Structure formats: structure tokens, C-alpha cells
Amino acid sequence: GDGSHSLFLSGVSVPRSPLRERSVALQAKGLDGREEKLEYKINEQIRATEVRVISIVSDKLETGGTRMEDTNEVMSFQDALALAKSKGVDVVLVNEDKDPPLVKIASVGKYVYQEKKRAKESAKNAKQPKVKEVKVSYTVGDHDLNTKLKQ
């Protein structure tokens, strides 16, 4: 050898636990340009004995993406977690200010993606400030300049 060593890993897969314990952070860029971190509480991080499930991943395998079934039932958190485990998805906290807290039984990755998409859509529909370009030469008089500024 020439003294340089390189480490090469191929075919190494990191086992992914079906139930994630860490919180999911989403980087979102606010309209004003500042970075915003949104935290989603999932599974065991949700500290509630009772939850209101507002939607559940559908069992009906139709063509296309995963279907969500809207529901509105209050159940114990343990039941919600068991239901999520049986479907191989997560319990995602939607709103913890309500009593009982609102959760969705869905894949957390898909939920974060949907939220990002929704935020992007609402940002697109927000009123954008109008920018006008005005050419001004250095010989323009004060009054003419003020008139152009008012336009």
C-alpha cells in the first residue's frame, strides 16, 4: 500500500425499529425566511391517558396511496397505540391543547410530508407583496421623484 487507508462498507443495512422512539423534527422555512423546527410527538412520547383519534390509516388496499379514514372516537391511549402497532404505523399527536388530545394513527413520515405540503400550499395562496421597478436618472427633479414613489 501507499499508506492511505479507506474504509468501504457495502451491503450494510441498519435495522429500523418499526416503532420509533425519537421525536420527529421537521425543518420548515417560514415565509419570513427564518428556519422553524416543528416537533411531532409520536407513540410513547404522548403523555395522555385518553386520546381522540381523528383519522386512521385505512385497511382497504385501493390503488394508489394510503387512504385515511376519518373518525372521531375517544379511546384510551394504550388502545390507540395497540391499534397503531397492529397496522405497523405510529400514533401522531395533532393537537395537545384539546381535551382529550387529538391524534392520528398514521405513518409519521407520511404525516410530516402532508403537513409540509399543506404549509407550502397555504404559503403559495398567501398574498405576495408587489414589487415595482422604477428607473430614475440623476437629473430627475424632487417633485417627479415623489410622484414616482407614490405609484
matplotlib code that plots the C-alpha trace (Angstrom):
import matplotlib.pyplot as plt

x = [0.0, 0.8, -0.1, -3.6, -6.4, -10.1, -13.0, -15.6, -18.9, -21.3, -24.5, -24.7, -28.2, -29.1, -32.1, -35.0, -37.3, -41.0, -41.8, -39.6, -38.9, -37.3, -39.3, -39.6, -38.3, -39.3, -37.2, -39.6, -38.7, -41.1, -42.3, -40.1, -37.1, -36.4, -36.0, -38.6, -38.4, -41.6, -41.6, -44.1, -44.8, -45.3, -46.1, -44.8, -43.9, -47.6, -48.4, -52.1, -54.4, -57.2, -57.0, -59.4, -58.5, -59.5, -58.2, -56.8, -54.9, -57.4, -57.1, -58.8, -55.9, -57.0, -54.8, -52.7, -51.5, -52.6, -56.1, -57.1, -60.4, -61.8, -63.1, -63.9, -63.6, -62.2, -60.2, -57.5, -54.0, -53.0, -55.8, -54.7, -51.1, -52.1, -54.2, -51.2, -48.8, -51.3, -51.2, -47.5, -47.8, -47.5, -49.7, -49.1, -50.1, -52.0, -53.2, -52.4, -54.3, -57.7, -59.2, -58.7, -55.7, -56.2, -54.1, -53.9, -53.0, -50.7, -47.1, -45.3, -43.2, -46.3, -47.9, -44.9, -44.9, -48.7, -48.1, -45.2, -47.4, -50.2, -47.9, -46.4, -49.9, -51.1, -47.8, -48.5, -52.0, -50.8, -50.8, -47.3, -46.2, -46.0, -42.5, -42.3, -39.2, -38.6, -35.8, -34.6, -31.9, -29.9, -31.4, -35.0, -36.5, -37.7, -41.4, -41.1, -39.3, -42.0, -44.7, -42.9, -42.6, -46.4, -47.2]
y = [0.0, 3.6, 4.4, 5.7, 3.6, 3.8, 2.2, 0.8, -0.6, -2.3, -4.0, -3.0, -2.2, -0.6, -2.3, 0.1, -0.5, -0.4, 1.9, 4.9, 6.4, 9.7, 12.7, 13.7, 17.2, 18.9, 21.8, 24.3, 27.6, 30.3, 32.9, 35.5, 33.3, 32.1, 28.4, 26.9, 23.5, 21.7, 18.8, 16.0, 13.8, 10.2, 6.9, 6.7, 10.5, 11.3, 11.8, 11.2, 8.5, 9.2, 10.5, 11.4, 9.6, 11.8, 9.6, 6.1, 4.5, 2.5, -1.3, -1.2, -1.6, 0.5, 1.5, 4.5, 5.9, 5.1, 6.0, 7.7, 7.1, 10.0, 9.0, 10.8, 8.4, 8.8, 5.8, 5.0, 5.8, 2.2, 1.1, 3.7, 2.5, -1.1, -0.3, 1.6, -1.3, -3.8, -1.6, -1.1, 2.7, 5.4, 7.4, 11.0, 13.9, 16.5, 18.9, 18.5, 21.6, 19.9, 17.7, 14.8, 15.4, 14.8, 12.1, 10.4, 6.8, 7.0, 6.7, 9.7, 10.2, 10.5, 12.8, 15.2, 15.1, 16.0, 18.9, 20.2, 20.1, 21.9, 24.6, 25.0, 25.3, 27.9, 29.9, 29.8, 31.2, 34.0, 37.5, 38.3, 42.0, 43.6, 44.8, 47.6, 48.5, 52.2, 53.7, 57.0, 59.1, 61.6, 64.6, 63.8, 66.7, 66.2, 66.5, 63.9, 61.5, 61.9, 61.2, 58.0, 56.9, 57.2, 54.9]
z = [0.0, -0.4, 3.2, 2.6, 4.0, 3.1, 4.8, 2.4, 3.6, 1.2, 1.8, 5.4, 6.4, 9.7, 11.3, 11.7, 14.5, 13.5, 16.4, 16.6, 20.0, 19.0, 18.2, 14.6, 13.8, 10.6, 9.2, 7.8, 6.2, 7.4, 4.9, 6.5, 5.8, 9.3, 9.9, 12.1, 13.8, 14.3, 16.7, 16.4, 19.4, 18.5, 20.3, 23.8, 23.9, 24.1, 27.8, 27.9, 29.2, 26.8, 23.2, 20.5, 17.3, 14.3, 11.5, 11.0, 8.1, 6.1, 5.8, 2.4, -0.1, -3.0, -5.9, -5.2, -1.9, 1.6, 2.4, 5.6, 7.2, 9.2, 12.6, 15.8, 18.7, 22.2, 23.4, 25.9, 24.7, 25.2, 22.8, 20.2, 20.5, 20.1, 17.1, 15.5, 16.2, 14.6, 11.5, 11.6, 11.9, 14.6, 16.9, 15.9, 18.2, 16.2, 18.9, 22.6, 23.7, 23.3, 26.0, 25.2, 22.8, 19.1, 17.4, 14.0, 13.5, 10.5, 9.4, 10.9, 7.7, 5.6, 8.2, 8.2, 4.4, 4.2, 6.7, 4.7, 1.5, 3.3, 4.6, 1.1, -0.4, 2.1, 1.6, -2.2, -1.7, 0.7, -0.8, -2.1, -1.9, -5.3, -6.3, -8.9, -10.7, -11.4, -13.4, -12.0, -13.6, -11.5, -13.3, -12.1, -10.0, -6.5, -7.5, -10.2, -7.9, -5.2, -7.9, -8.9, -5.3, -4.8, -7.7]

ax = plt.figure().add_subplot(projection="3d")
ax.plot(x, y, z, "-o")
ax.set_aspect("equal")
plt.show()
